[in-house]
């Protein structure tokens, strides 16, 4: 499934409910899921990690839809390598 298909599926499945909940609540849910992902990365199984990555992706997709952001367009920022230096792999100095 590509990003556009995934975004359509999330909007069809949860869009009405997520819009009613609103952006601030969606950001809170996304932050909670990122915390669960961090915990799964440290202590979880590969299956738990995959589950949490999917949840983070779903909440991020919901947020993007509520903000009117097309995920394919957003991802295009990285299509040609690092958006700062343009290289692949990134040639920017490490932070």
PyMOL Python script that loads the backbone (N, CA, C, O; Angstrom):
from pymol import cmd

cmd.read_pdbstr("""\
ATOM      1  N   UNK A   1       0.850  -1.173   0.000  1.00  0.00           N
ATOM      2  CA  UNK A   1       0.000   0.000   0.000  1.00  0.00           C
ATOM      3  C   UNK A   1       0.898   1.238   0.000  1.00  0.00           C
ATOM      4  O   UNK A   1       1.819   1.341   0.810  1.00  0.00           O
ATOM      5  N   UNK A   2       0.628   2.175  -0.907  1.00  0.00           N
ATOM      6  CA  UNK A   2       1.420   3.397  -0.928  1.00  0.00           C
ATOM      7  C   UNK A   2       0.823   4.443   0.017  1.00  0.00           C
ATOM      8  O   UNK A   2      -0.260   4.248   0.568  1.00  0.00           O
ATOM      9  N   UNK A   3       1.535   5.542   0.193  1.00  0.00           N
ATOM     10  CA  UNK A   3       1.102   6.561   1.162  1.00  0.00           C
ATOM     11  C   UNK A   3      -0.266   7.145   0.828  1.00  0.00           C
ATOM     12  O   UNK A   3      -1.079   7.359   1.727  1.00  0.00           O
ATOM     13  N   UNK A   4      -0.531   7.406  -0.449  1.00  0.00           N
ATOM     14  CA  UNK A   4      -1.826   7.982  -0.833  1.00  0.00           C
ATOM     15  C   UNK A   4      -2.960   7.016  -0.501  1.00  0.00           C
ATOM     16  O   UNK A   4      -3.994   7.432   0.021  1.00  0.00           O
ATOM     17  N   UNK A   5      -2.774   5.737  -0.798  1.00  0.00           N
ATOM     18  CA  UNK A   5      -3.796   4.736  -0.473  1.00  0.00           C
ATOM     19  C   UNK A   5      -3.987   4.637   1.034  1.00  0.00           C
ATOM     20  O   UNK A   5      -5.115   4.539   1.517  1.00  0.00           O
ATOM     21  N   UNK A   6      -2.884   4.662   1.776  1.00  0.00           N
ATOM     22  CA  UNK A   6      -2.975   4.578   3.229  1.00  0.00           C
ATOM     23  C   UNK A   6      -3.713   5.801   3.786  1.00  0.00           C
ATOM     24  O   UNK A   6      -4.558   5.664   4.671  1.00  0.00           O
ATOM     25  N   UNK A   7      -3.398   6.985   3.274  1.00  0.00           N
ATOM     26  CA  UNK A   7      -4.056   8.189   3.769  1.00  0.00           C
ATOM     27  C   UNK A   7      -5.564   8.120   3.473  1.00  0.00           C
ATOM     28  O   UNK A   7      -6.379   8.463   4.329  1.00  0.00           O
ATOM     29  N   UNK A   8      -5.927   7.681   2.279  1.00  0.00           N
ATOM     30  CA  UNK A   8      -7.356   7.538   1.953  1.00  0.00           C
ATOM     31  C   UNK A   8      -8.028   6.544   2.894  1.00  0.00           C
ATOM     32  O   UNK A   8      -9.132   6.798   3.374  1.00  0.00           O
ATOM     33  N   UNK A   9      -7.372   5.411   3.163  1.00  0.00           N
ATOM     34  CA  UNK A   9      -7.956   4.392   4.040  1.00  0.00           C
ATOM     35  C   UNK A   9      -8.157   4.931   5.456  1.00  0.00           C
ATOM     36  O   UNK A   9      -9.193   4.681   6.072  1.00  0.00           O
ATOM     37  N   UNK A  10      -7.176   5.666   5.975  1.00  0.00           N
ATOM     38  CA  UNK A  10      -7.312   6.223   7.324  1.00  0.00           C
ATOM     39  C   UNK A  10      -8.440   7.246   7.375  1.00  0.00           C
ATOM     40  O   UNK A  10      -9.232   7.253   8.317  1.00  0.00           O
ATOM     41  N   UNK A  11      -8.515   8.113   6.360  1.00  0.00           N
ATOM     42  CA  UNK A  11      -9.571   9.137   6.331  1.00  0.00           C
ATOM     43  C   UNK A  11     -10.944   8.475   6.222  1.00  0.00           C
ATOM     44  O   UNK A  11     -11.884   8.887   6.901  1.00  0.00           O
ATOM     45  N   UNK A  12     -11.069   7.453   5.374  1.00  0.00           N
ATOM     46  CA  UNK A  12     -12.355   6.761   5.239  1.00  0.00           C
ATOM     47  C   UNK A  12     -12.746   6.053   6.526  1.00  0.00           C
ATOM     48  O   UNK A  12     -13.925   6.010   6.881  1.00  0.00           O
ATOM     49  N   UNK A  13     -11.774   5.504   7.221  1.00  0.00           N
ATOM     50  CA  UNK A  13     -12.046   4.711   8.418  1.00  0.00           C
ATOM     51  C   UNK A  13     -12.261   5.584   9.650  1.00  0.00           C
ATOM     52  O   UNK A  13     -13.180   5.336  10.430  1.00  0.00           O
ATOM     53  N   UNK A  14     -11.430   6.592   9.829  1.00  0.00           N
ATOM     54  CA  UNK A  14     -11.438   7.371  11.068  1.00  0.00           C
ATOM     55  C   UNK A  14     -11.646   8.874  10.889  1.00  0.00           C
ATOM     56  O   UNK A  14     -11.744   9.600  11.878  1.00  0.00           O
ATOM     57  N   UNK A  15     -11.715   9.350   9.647  1.00  0.00           N
ATOM     58  CA  UNK A  15     -11.723  10.787   9.389  1.00  0.00           C
ATOM     59  C   UNK A  15     -12.773  11.578  10.136  1.00  0.00           C
ATOM     60  O   UNK A  15     -12.461  12.600  10.747  1.00  0.00           O
ATOM     61  N   UNK A  16     -14.011  11.123  10.096  1.00  0.00           N
ATOM     62  CA  UNK A  16     -15.085  11.863  10.769  1.00  0.00           C
ATOM     63  C   UNK A  16     -14.846  11.942  12.278  1.00  0.00           C
ATOM     64  O   UNK A  16     -14.989  13.007  12.880  1.00  0.00           O
ATOM     65  N   UNK A  17     -14.489  10.833  12.871  1.00  0.00           N
ATOM     66  CA  UNK A  17     -14.225  10.784  14.311  1.00  0.00           C
ATOM     67  C   UNK A  17     -13.012  11.644  14.675  1.00  0.00           C
ATOM     68  O   UNK A  17     -13.039  12.372  15.668  1.00  0.00           O
ATOM     69  N   UNK A  18     -11.956  11.559  13.872  1.00  0.00           N
ATOM     70  CA  UNK A  18     -10.743  12.321  14.160  1.00  0.00           C
ATOM     71  C   UNK A  18     -10.971  13.824  14.009  1.00  0.00           C
ATOM     72  O   UNK A  18     -10.462  14.609  14.809  1.00  0.00           O
ATOM     73  N   UNK A  19     -11.738  14.236  12.979  1.00  0.00           N
ATOM     74  CA  UNK A  19     -12.040  15.664  12.825  1.00  0.00           C
ATOM     75  C   UNK A  19     -12.850  16.175  14.007  1.00  0.00           C
ATOM     76  O   UNK A  19     -12.638  17.297  14.466  1.00  0.00           O
ATOM     77  N   UNK A  20     -13.778  15.357  14.504  1.00  0.00           N
ATOM     78  CA  UNK A  20     -14.576  15.758  15.666  1.00  0.00           C
ATOM     79  C   UNK A  20     -13.697  15.877  16.914  1.00  0.00           C
ATOM     80  O   UNK A  20     -13.926  16.745  17.755  1.00  0.00           O
ATOM     81  N   UNK A  21     -12.708  15.016  17.030  1.00  0.00           N
ATOM     82  CA  UNK A  21     -11.787  15.045  18.163  1.00  0.00           C
ATOM     83  C   UNK A  21     -10.916  16.290  18.096  1.00  0.00           C
ATOM     84  O   UNK A  21     -10.651  16.925  19.117  1.00  0.00           O
ATOM     85  N   UNK A  22     -10.468  16.640  16.883  1.00  0.00           N
ATOM     86  CA  UNK A  22      -9.698  17.852  16.667  1.00  0.00           C
ATOM     87  C   UNK A  22      -8.188  17.640  16.668  1.00  0.00           C
ATOM     88  O   UNK A  22      -7.684  16.608  17.113  1.00  0.00           O
ATOM     89  N   UNK A  23      -7.488  18.641  16.160  1.00  0.00           N
ATOM     90  CA  UNK A  23      -6.033  18.580  16.015  1.00  0.00           C
ATOM     91  C   UNK A  23      -5.326  18.450  17.361  1.00  0.00           C
ATOM     92  O   UNK A  23      -4.456  17.589  17.487  1.00  0.00           O
ATOM     93  N   UNK A  24      -5.654  19.264  18.384  1.00  0.00           N
ATOM     94  CA  UNK A  24      -4.907  19.135  19.647  1.00  0.00           C
ATOM     95  C   UNK A  24      -5.002  17.726  20.250  1.00  0.00           C
ATOM     96  O   UNK A  24      -4.007  17.200  20.749  1.00  0.00           O
ATOM     97  N   UNK A  25      -6.175  17.123  20.207  1.00  0.00           N
ATOM     98  CA  UNK A  25      -6.321  15.768  20.750  1.00  0.00           C
ATOM     99  C   UNK A  25      -5.574  14.758  19.886  1.00  0.00           C
ATOM    100  O   UNK A  25      -5.011  13.795  20.406  1.00  0.00           O
ATOM    101  N   UNK A  26      -5.566  14.967  18.586  1.00  0.00           N
ATOM    102  CA  UNK A  26      -4.838  14.066  17.696  1.00  0.00           C
ATOM    103  C   UNK A  26      -3.343  14.130  17.976  1.00  0.00           C
ATOM    104  O   UNK A  26      -2.666  13.102  17.987  1.00  0.00           O
ATOM    105  N   UNK A  27      -2.830  15.327  18.202  1.00  0.00           N
ATOM    106  CA  UNK A  27      -1.408  15.472  18.547  1.00  0.00           C
ATOM    107  C   UNK A  27      -1.114  14.748  19.858  1.00  0.00           C
ATOM    108  O   UNK A  27      -0.071  14.107  19.990  1.00  0.00           O
ATOM    109  N   UNK A  28      -2.017  14.845  20.820  1.00  0.00           N
ATOM    110  CA  UNK A  28      -1.824  14.153  22.100  1.00  0.00           C
ATOM    111  C   UNK A  28      -1.796  12.641  21.894  1.00  0.00           C
ATOM    112  O   UNK A  28      -0.954  11.953  22.471  1.00  0.00           O
ATOM    113  N   UNK A  29      -2.712  12.119  21.077  1.00  0.00           N
ATOM    114  CA  UNK A  29      -2.721  10.682  20.800  1.00  0.00           C
ATOM    115  C   UNK A  29      -1.449  10.261  20.076  1.00  0.00           C
ATOM    116  O   UNK A  29      -0.878   9.213  20.375  1.00  0.00           O
ATOM    117  N   UNK A  30      -1.004  11.080  19.121  1.00  0.00           N
ATOM    118  CA  UNK A  30       0.233  10.781  18.399  1.00  0.00           C
ATOM    119  C   UNK A  30       1.412  10.726  19.369  1.00  0.00           C
ATOM    120  O   UNK A  30       2.232   9.810  19.300  1.00  0.00           O
ATOM    121  N   UNK A  31       1.498  11.689  20.259  1.00  0.00           N
ATOM    122  CA  UNK A  31       2.590  11.711  21.238  1.00  0.00           C
ATOM    123  C   UNK A  31       2.542  10.466  22.134  1.00  0.00           C
ATOM    124  O   UNK A  31       3.580   9.884  22.450  1.00  0.00           O
ATOM    125  N   UNK A  32       1.354  10.070  22.533  1.00  0.00           N
ATOM    126  CA  UNK A  32       1.222   8.865  23.356  1.00  0.00           C
ATOM    127  C   UNK A  32       1.706   7.632  22.591  1.00  0.00           C
ATOM    128  O   UNK A  32       2.397   6.778  23.146  1.00  0.00           O
ATOM    129  N   UNK A  33       1.337   7.549  21.319  1.00  0.00           N
ATOM    130  CA  UNK A  33       1.769   6.404  20.509  1.00  0.00           C
ATOM    131  C   UNK A  33       3.279   6.405  20.293  1.00  0.00           C
ATOM    132  O   UNK A  33       3.898   5.341  20.258  1.00  0.00           O
ATOM    133  N   UNK A  34       3.878   7.581  20.149  1.00  0.00           N
ATOM    134  CA  UNK A  34       5.343   7.642  20.016  1.00  0.00           C
ATOM    135  C   UNK A  34       5.998   7.110  21.291  1.00  0.00           C
ATOM    136  O   UNK A  34       7.006   6.405  21.227  1.00  0.00           O
ATOM    137  N   UNK A  35       5.429   7.444  22.436  1.00  0.00           N
ATOM    138  CA  UNK A  35       5.935   6.898  23.702  1.00  0.00           C
ATOM    139  C   UNK A  35       5.825   5.388  23.747  1.00  0.00           C
ATOM    140  O   UNK A  35       6.742   4.705  24.204  1.00  0.00           O
ATOM    141  N   UNK A  36       4.692   4.861  23.268  1.00  0.00           N
ATOM    142  CA  UNK A  36       4.529   3.405  23.235  1.00  0.00           C
ATOM    143  C   UNK A  36       5.523   2.765  22.271  1.00  0.00           C
ATOM    144  O   UNK A  36       6.023   1.669  22.525  1.00  0.00           O
ATOM    145  N   UNK A  37       5.808   3.446  21.170  1.00  0.00           N
ATOM    146  CA  UNK A  37       6.815   2.944  20.233  1.00  0.00           C
ATOM    147  C   UNK A  37       8.192   2.926  20.878  1.00  0.00           C
ATOM    148  O   UNK A  37       8.942   1.961  20.726  1.00  0.00           O
ATOM    149  N   UNK A  38       8.521   3.985  21.593  1.00  0.00           N
ATOM    150  CA  UNK A  38       9.830   4.034  22.273  1.00  0.00           C
ATOM    151  C   UNK A  38       9.968   2.876  23.253  1.00  0.00           C
ATOM    152  O   UNK A  38      11.023   2.247  23.334  1.00  0.00           O
ATOM    153  N   UNK A  39       8.913   2.600  23.988  1.00  0.00           N
ATOM    154  CA  UNK A  39       8.934   1.489  24.946  1.00  0.00           C
ATOM    155  C   UNK A  39       9.096   0.154  24.207  1.00  0.00           C
ATOM    156  O   UNK A  39       9.854  -0.711  24.645  1.00  0.00           O
ATOM    157  N   UNK A  40       8.384  -0.007  23.090  1.00  0.00           N
ATOM    158  CA  UNK A  40       8.470  -1.252  22.325  1.00  0.00           C
ATOM    159  C   UNK A  40       9.855  -1.436  21.718  1.00  0.00           C
ATOM    160  O   UNK A  40      10.349  -2.560  21.637  1.00  0.00           O
ATOM    161  N   UNK A  41      10.483  -0.354  21.293  1.00  0.00           N
ATOM    162  CA  UNK A  41      11.835  -0.453  20.737  1.00  0.00           C
ATOM    163  C   UNK A  41      12.814  -0.908  21.809  1.00  0.00           C
ATOM    164  O   UNK A  41      13.704  -1.716  21.545  1.00  0.00           O
ATOM    165  N   UNK A  42      12.648  -0.390  23.011  1.00  0.00           N
ATOM    166  CA  UNK A  42      13.559  -0.769  24.106  1.00  0.00           C
ATOM    167  C   UNK A  42      13.299  -2.169  24.624  1.00  0.00           C
ATOM    168  O   UNK A  42      14.243  -2.918  24.875  1.00  0.00           O
ATOM    169  N   UNK A  43      12.045  -2.536  24.786  1.00  0.00           N
ATOM    170  CA  UNK A  43      11.730  -3.765  25.520  1.00  0.00           C
ATOM    171  C   UNK A  43      10.791  -4.720  24.797  1.00  0.00           C
ATOM    172  O   UNK A  43      10.496  -5.795  25.320  1.00  0.00           O
ATOM    173  N   UNK A  44      10.317  -4.363  23.619  1.00  0.00           N
ATOM    174  CA  UNK A  44       9.300  -5.166  22.960  1.00  0.00           C
ATOM    175  C   UNK A  44       9.847  -6.165  21.968  1.00  0.00           C
ATOM    176  O   UNK A  44      11.037  -6.182  21.651  1.00  0.00           O
ATOM    177  N   UNK A  45       8.956  -6.984  21.497  1.00  0.00           N
ATOM    178  CA  UNK A  45       9.266  -7.953  20.455  1.00  0.00           C
ATOM    179  C   UNK A  45       9.174  -7.265  19.090  1.00  0.00           C
ATOM    180  O   UNK A  45       8.617  -6.172  18.994  1.00  0.00           O
ATOM    181  N   UNK A  46       9.705  -7.879  18.047  1.00  0.00           N
ATOM    182  CA  UNK A  46       9.534  -7.305  16.709  1.00  0.00           C
ATOM    183  C   UNK A  46       8.061  -7.097  16.338  1.00  0.00           C
ATOM    184  O   UNK A  46       7.725  -6.112  15.682  1.00  0.00           O
ATOM    185  N   UNK A  47       7.197  -8.002  16.747  1.00  0.00           N
ATOM    186  CA  UNK A  47       5.766  -7.850  16.462  1.00  0.00           C
ATOM    187  C   UNK A  47       5.190  -6.626  17.187  1.00  0.00           C
ATOM    188  O   UNK A  47       4.395  -5.882  16.612  1.00  0.00           O
ATOM    189  N   UNK A  48       5.584  -6.422  18.432  1.00  0.00           N
ATOM    190  CA  UNK A  48       5.115  -5.248  19.182  1.00  0.00           C
ATOM    191  C   UNK A  48       5.657  -3.959  18.566  1.00  0.00           C
ATOM    192  O   UNK A  48       4.954  -2.950  18.506  1.00  0.00           O
ATOM    193  N   UNK A  49       6.889  -3.994  18.116  1.00  0.00           N
ATOM    194  CA  UNK A  49       7.483  -2.819  17.476  1.00  0.00           C
ATOM    195  C   UNK A  49       6.735  -2.474  16.187  1.00  0.00           C
ATOM    196  O   UNK A  49       6.429  -1.308  15.937  1.00  0.00           O
ATOM    197  N   UNK A  50       6.443  -3.480  15.380  1.00  0.00           N
ATOM    198  CA  UNK A  50       5.701  -3.254  14.134  1.00  0.00           C
ATOM    199  C   UNK A  50       4.306  -2.700  14.425  1.00  0.00           C
ATOM    200  O   UNK A  50       3.829  -1.813  13.717  1.00  0.00           O
ATOM    201  N   UNK A  51       3.658  -3.219  15.459  1.00  0.00           N
ATOM    202  CA  UNK A  51       2.332  -2.740  15.869  1.00  0.00           C
ATOM    203  C   UNK A  51       2.387  -1.253  16.216  1.00  0.00           C
ATOM    204  O   UNK A  51       1.533  -0.480  15.784  1.00  0.00           O
ATOM    205  N   UNK A  52       3.374  -0.865  16.980  1.00  0.00           N
ATOM    206  CA  UNK A  52       3.484   0.534  17.411  1.00  0.00           C
ATOM    207  C   UNK A  52       3.892   1.455  16.265  1.00  0.00           C
ATOM    208  O   UNK A  52       3.433   2.595  16.202  1.00  0.00           O
ATOM    209  N   UNK A  53       4.748   0.981  15.357  1.00  0.00           N
ATOM    210  CA  UNK A  53       5.080   1.783  14.178  1.00  0.00           C
ATOM    211  C   UNK A  53       3.807   2.044  13.377  1.00  0.00           C
ATOM    212  O   UNK A  53       3.587   3.163  12.914  1.00  0.00           O
ATOM    213  N   UNK A  54       2.967   1.020  13.210  1.00  0.00           N
ATOM    214  CA  UNK A  54       1.711   1.188  12.474  1.00  0.00           C
ATOM    215  C   UNK A  54       0.802   2.202  13.168  1.00  0.00           C
ATOM    216  O   UNK A  54       0.181   3.032  12.505  1.00  0.00           O
ATOM    217  N   UNK A  55       0.723   2.141  14.489  1.00  0.00           N
ATOM    218  CA  UNK A  55      -0.119   3.090  15.226  1.00  0.00           C
ATOM    219  C   UNK A  55       0.389   4.518  15.070  1.00  0.00           C
ATOM    220  O   UNK A  55      -0.405   5.438  14.870  1.00  0.00           O
ATOM    221  N   UNK A  56       1.706   4.713  15.160  1.00  0.00           N
ATOM    222  CA  UNK A  56       2.280   6.055  14.977  1.00  0.00           C
ATOM    223  C   UNK A  56       1.978   6.547  13.564  1.00  0.00           C
ATOM    224  O   UNK A  56       1.586   7.700  13.382  1.00  0.00           O
ATOM    225  N   UNK A  57       2.155   5.693  12.571  1.00  0.00           N
ATOM    226  CA  UNK A  57       1.888   6.078  11.195  1.00  0.00           C
ATOM    227  C   UNK A  57       0.418   6.458  11.005  1.00  0.00           C
ATOM    228  O   UNK A  57       0.110   7.423  10.305  1.00  0.00           O
ATOM    229  N   UNK A  58      -0.482   5.704  11.625  1.00  0.00           N
ATOM    230  CA  UNK A  58      -1.912   5.999  11.504  1.00  0.00           C
ATOM    231  C   UNK A  58      -2.262   7.350  12.127  1.00  0.00           C
ATOM    232  O   UNK A  58      -2.995   8.132  11.522  1.00  0.00           O
ATOM    233  N   UNK A  59      -1.754   7.634  13.318  1.00  0.00           N
ATOM    234  CA  UNK A  59      -2.043   8.914  13.963  1.00  0.00           C
ATOM    235  C   UNK A  59      -1.385  10.069  13.220  1.00  0.00           C
ATOM    236  O   UNK A  59      -1.982  11.141  13.115  1.00  0.00           O
ATOM    237  N   UNK A  60      -0.181   9.885  12.704  1.00  0.00           N
ATOM    238  CA  UNK A  60       0.473  10.920  11.907  1.00  0.00           C
ATOM    239  C   UNK A  60      -0.333  11.195  10.633  1.00  0.00           C
ATOM    240  O   UNK A  60      -0.486  12.344  10.218  1.00  0.00           O
ATOM    241  N   UNK A  61      -0.835  10.141  10.034  1.00  0.00           N
ATOM    242  CA  UNK A  61      -1.657  10.282   8.833  1.00  0.00           C
ATOM    243  C   UNK A  61      -2.941  11.025   9.133  1.00  0.00           C
ATOM    244  O   UNK A  61      -3.359  11.877   8.350  1.00  0.00           O
ATOM    245  N   UNK A  62      -3.572  10.719  10.250  1.00  0.00           N
ATOM    246  CA  UNK A  62      -4.779  11.433  10.649  1.00  0.00           C
ATOM    247  C   UNK A  62      -4.491  12.913  10.854  1.00  0.00           C
ATOM    248  O   UNK A  62      -5.257  13.768  10.411  1.00  0.00           O
ATOM    249  N   UNK A  63      -3.390  13.210  11.523  1.00  0.00           N
ATOM    250  CA  UNK A  63      -3.014  14.604  11.751  1.00  0.00           C
ATOM    251  C   UNK A  63      -2.778  15.320  10.416  1.00  0.00           C
ATOM    252  O   UNK A  63      -3.267  16.431  10.213  1.00  0.00           O
ATOM    253  N   UNK A  64      -2.041  14.693   9.524  1.00  0.00           N
ATOM    254  CA  UNK A  64      -1.777  15.296   8.216  1.00  0.00           C
ATOM    255  C   UNK A  64      -3.082  15.588   7.484  1.00  0.00           C
ATOM    256  O   UNK A  64      -3.238  16.658   6.897  1.00  0.00           O
ATOM    257  N   UNK A  65      -4.013  14.648   7.515  1.00  0.00           N
ATOM    258  CA  UNK A  65      -5.298  14.846   6.840  1.00  0.00           C
ATOM    259  C   UNK A  65      -6.052  16.022   7.443  1.00  0.00           C
ATOM    260  O   UNK A  65      -6.616  16.839   6.714  1.00  0.00           O
ATOM    261  N   UNK A  66      -6.067  16.113   8.767  1.00  0.00           N
ATOM    262  CA  UNK A  66      -6.766  17.221   9.422  1.00  0.00           C
ATOM    263  C   UNK A  66      -6.143  18.568   9.089  1.00  0.00           C
ATOM    264  O   UNK A  66      -6.831  19.588   9.059  1.00  0.00           O
ATOM    265  N   UNK A  67      -4.832  18.568   8.839  1.00  0.00           N
ATOM    266  CA  UNK A  67      -4.121  19.804   8.501  1.00  0.00           C
ATOM    267  C   UNK A  67      -4.135  20.088   7.001  1.00  0.00           C
ATOM    268  O   UNK A  67      -3.610  21.108   6.556  1.00  0.00           O
ATOM    269  N   UNK A  68      -4.740  19.181   6.219  1.00  0.00           N
ATOM    270  CA  UNK A  68      -4.792  19.355   4.776  1.00  0.00           C
ATOM    271  C   UNK A  68      -3.478  19.072   4.081  1.00  0.00           C
ATOM    272  O   UNK A  68      -3.208  19.612   3.007  1.00  0.00           O
ATOM    273  N   UNK A  69      -2.653  18.224   4.691  1.00  0.00           N
ATOM    274  CA  UNK A  69      -1.343  17.880   4.146  1.00  0.00           C
ATOM    275  C   UNK A  69      -1.425  16.533   3.452  1.00  0.00           C
ATOM    276  O   UNK A  69      -1.851  15.543   4.048  1.00  0.00           O
ATOM    277  N   UNK A  70      -1.017  16.498   2.200  1.00  0.00           N
ATOM    278  CA  UNK A  70      -0.953  15.258   1.438  1.00  0.00           C
ATOM    279  C   UNK A  70       0.369  14.562   1.779  1.00  0.00           C
ATOM    280  O   UNK A  70       1.440  15.145   1.612  1.00  0.00           O
ATOM    281  N   UNK A  71       0.293  13.327   2.252  1.00  0.00           N
ATOM    282  CA  UNK A  71       1.508  12.622   2.661  1.00  0.00           C
ATOM    283  C   UNK A  71       2.481  12.400   1.513  1.00  0.00           C
ATOM    284  O   UNK A  71       3.693  12.485   1.705  1.00  0.00           O
ATOM    285  N   UNK A  72       1.964  12.116   0.321  1.00  0.00           N
ATOM    286  CA  UNK A  72       2.874  11.948  -0.817  1.00  0.00           C
ATOM    287  C   UNK A  72       3.650  13.233  -1.075  1.00  0.00           C
ATOM    288  O   UNK A  72       4.857  13.195  -1.317  1.00  0.00           O
ATOM    289  N   UNK A  73       2.963  14.366  -1.025  1.00  0.00           N
ATOM    290  CA  UNK A  73       3.633  15.651  -1.243  1.00  0.00           C
ATOM    291  C   UNK A  73       4.650  15.925  -0.137  1.00  0.00           C
ATOM    292  O   UNK A  73       5.746  16.417  -0.407  1.00  0.00           O
ATOM    293  N   UNK A  74       4.290  15.607   1.105  1.00  0.00           N
ATOM    294  CA  UNK A  74       5.219  15.828   2.218  1.00  0.00           C
ATOM    295  C   UNK A  74       6.452  14.936   2.088  1.00  0.00           C
ATOM    296  O   UNK A  74       7.575  15.385   2.319  1.00  0.00           O
ATOM    297  N   UNK A  75       6.240  13.678   1.720  1.00  0.00           N
ATOM    298  CA  UNK A  75       7.354  12.738   1.589  1.00  0.00           C
ATOM    299  C   UNK A  75       8.271  13.122   0.436  1.00  0.00           C
ATOM    300  O   UNK A  75       9.455  12.786   0.452  1.00  0.00           O
ATOM    301  N   UNK A  76       7.745  13.817  -0.558  1.00  0.00           N
ATOM    302  CA  UNK A  76       8.554  14.217  -1.717  1.00  0.00           C
ATOM    303  C   UNK A  76       9.731  15.091  -1.311  1.00  0.00           C
ATOM    304  O   UNK A  76      10.717  15.184  -2.043  1.00  0.00           O
ATOM    305  N   UNK A  77       9.637  15.731  -0.154  1.00  0.00           N
ATOM    306  CA  UNK A  77      10.741  16.562   0.336  1.00  0.00           C
ATOM    307  C   UNK A  77      12.046  15.754   0.439  1.00  0.00           C
ATOM    308  O   UNK A  77      13.134  16.311   0.293  1.00  0.00           O
ATOM    309  N   UNK A  78      11.932  14.454   0.688  1.00  0.00           N
ATOM    310  CA  UNK A  78      13.101  13.597   0.877  1.00  0.00           C
ATOM    311  C   UNK A  78      13.369  12.682  -0.328  1.00  0.00           C
ATOM    312  O   UNK A  78      14.259  11.834  -0.267  1.00  0.00           O
ATOM    313  N   UNK A  79      12.623  12.842  -1.402  1.00  0.00           N
ATOM    314  CA  UNK A  79      12.717  11.932  -2.546  1.00  0.00           C
ATOM    315  C   UNK A  79      14.079  11.960  -3.223  1.00  0.00           C
ATOM    316  O   UNK A  79      14.511  10.947  -3.771  1.00  0.00           O
ATOM    317  N   UNK A  80      14.755  13.086  -3.197  1.00  0.00           N
ATOM    318  CA  UNK A  80      16.035  13.205  -3.898  1.00  0.00           C
ATOM    319  C   UNK A  80      17.224  13.243  -2.956  1.00  0.00           C
ATOM    320  O   UNK A  80      18.285  13.760  -3.305  1.00  0.00           O
ATOM    321  N   UNK A  81      17.048  12.697  -1.766  1.00  0.00           N
ATOM    322  CA  UNK A  81      18.128  12.692  -0.785  1.00  0.00           C
ATOM    323  C   UNK A  81      17.876  13.712   0.305  1.00  0.00           C
ATOM    324  O   UNK A  81      16.744  14.146   0.517  1.00  0.00           O
ATOM    325  N   UNK A  82      18.926  14.085   0.987  1.00  0.00           N
ATOM    326  CA  UNK A  82      18.829  15.036   2.089  1.00  0.00           C
ATOM    327  C   UNK A  82      18.309  16.375   1.570  1.00  0.00           C
ATOM    328  O   UNK A  82      18.870  16.912   0.615  1.00  0.00           O
ATOM    329  N   UNK A  83      17.251  16.932   2.173  1.00  0.00           N
ATOM    330  CA  UNK A  83      16.748  18.213   1.684  1.00  0.00           C
ATOM    331  C   UNK A  83      17.723  19.372   1.905  1.00  0.00           C
ATOM    332  O   UNK A  83      17.612  20.406   1.247  1.00  0.00           O
ATOM    333  N   UNK A  84      18.661  19.211   2.812  1.00  0.00           N
ATOM    334  CA  UNK A  84      19.628  20.282   3.070  1.00  0.00           C
ATOM    335  C   UNK A  84      20.809  20.232   2.101  1.00  0.00           C
ATOM    336  O   UNK A  84      21.122  21.225   1.445  1.00  0.00           O
ATOM    337  N   UNK A  85      21.460  19.076   2.015  1.00  0.00           N
ATOM    338  CA  UNK A  85      22.666  18.992   1.177  1.00  0.00           C
ATOM    339  C   UNK A  85      22.399  18.342  -0.177  1.00  0.00           C
ATOM    340  O   UNK A  85      23.226  18.452  -1.082  1.00  0.00           O
ATOM    341  N   UNK A  86      21.258  17.665  -0.332  1.00  0.00           N
ATOM    342  CA  UNK A  86      20.916  17.030  -1.592  1.00  0.00           C
ATOM    343  C   UNK A  86      21.628  15.722  -1.846  1.00  0.00           C
ATOM    344  O   UNK A  86      21.484  15.145  -2.924  1.00  0.00           O
ATOM    345  N   UNK A  87      22.386  15.242  -0.893  1.00  0.00           N
ATOM    346  CA  UNK A  87      23.156  14.008  -1.100  1.00  0.00           C
ATOM    347  C   UNK A  87      22.423  12.800  -0.531  1.00  0.00           C
ATOM    348  O   UNK A  87      21.554  12.912   0.333  1.00  0.00           O
ATOM    349  N   UNK A  88      22.812  11.642  -1.055  1.00  0.00           N
ATOM    350  CA  UNK A  88      22.315  10.356  -0.575  1.00  0.00           C
ATOM    351  C   UNK A  88      23.478   9.398  -0.555  1.00  0.00           C
ATOM    352  O   UNK A  88      23.926   9.018  -1.638  1.00  0.00           O
ATOM    353  N   UNK A  89      24.014   8.968   0.579  1.00  0.00           N
ATOM    354  CA  UNK A  89      23.565   9.336   1.922  1.00  0.00           C
ATOM    355  C   UNK A  89      23.888  10.794   2.246  1.00  0.00           C
ATOM    356  O   UNK A  89      24.694  11.443   1.579  1.00  0.00           O
ATOM    357  N   UNK A  90      23.242  11.272   3.273  1.00  0.00           N
ATOM    358  CA  UNK A  90      23.409  12.668   3.709  1.00  0.00           C
ATOM    359  C   UNK A  90      24.873  12.965   3.984  1.00  0.00           C
ATOM    360  O   UNK A  90      25.570  12.191   4.640  1.00  0.00           O
ATOM    361  N   UNK A  91      25.318  14.087   3.476  1.00  0.00           N
ATOM    362  CA  UNK A  91      26.696  14.505   3.700  1.00  0.00           C
ATOM    363  C   UNK A  91      26.827  15.643   4.695  1.00  0.00           C
ATOM    364  O   UNK A  91      27.915  16.192   4.867  1.00  0.00           O
ATOM    365  N   UNK A  92      25.723  16.008   5.358  1.00  0.00           N
ATOM    366  CA  UNK A  92      25.774  17.092   6.342  1.00  0.00           C
ATOM    367  C   UNK A  92      26.605  16.658   7.554  1.00  0.00           C
ATOM    368  O   UNK A  92      26.635  15.474   7.892  1.00  0.00           O
ATOM    369  N   UNK A  93      27.272  17.601   8.203  1.00  0.00           N
ATOM    370  CA  UNK A  93      28.000  17.249   9.431  1.00  0.00           C
ATOM    371  C   UNK A  93      27.012  16.722  10.484  1.00  0.00           C
ATOM    372  O   UNK A  93      25.885  17.207  10.591  1.00  0.00           O
ATOM    373  N   UNK A  94      27.446  15.743  11.241  1.00  0.00           N
ATOM    374  CA  UNK A  94      26.585  15.181  12.301  1.00  0.00           C
ATOM    375  C   UNK A  94      26.316  16.254  13.352  1.00  0.00           C
ATOM    376  O   UNK A  94      27.179  17.064  13.691  1.00  0.00           O
ATOM    377  N   UNK A  95      25.089  16.225  13.849  1.00  0.00           N
ATOM    378  CA  UNK A  95      24.704  17.210  14.864  1.00  0.00           C
ATOM    379  C   UNK A  95      25.292  16.883  16.220  1.00  0.00           C
ATOM    380  O   UNK A  95      25.064  17.613  17.184  1.00  0.00           O
TER     381      UNK A  95
END
""", "prot")
cmd.dss("prot")
cmd.show_as("cartoon", "prot")
cmd.util.cbc("prot")
cmd.orient("prot")
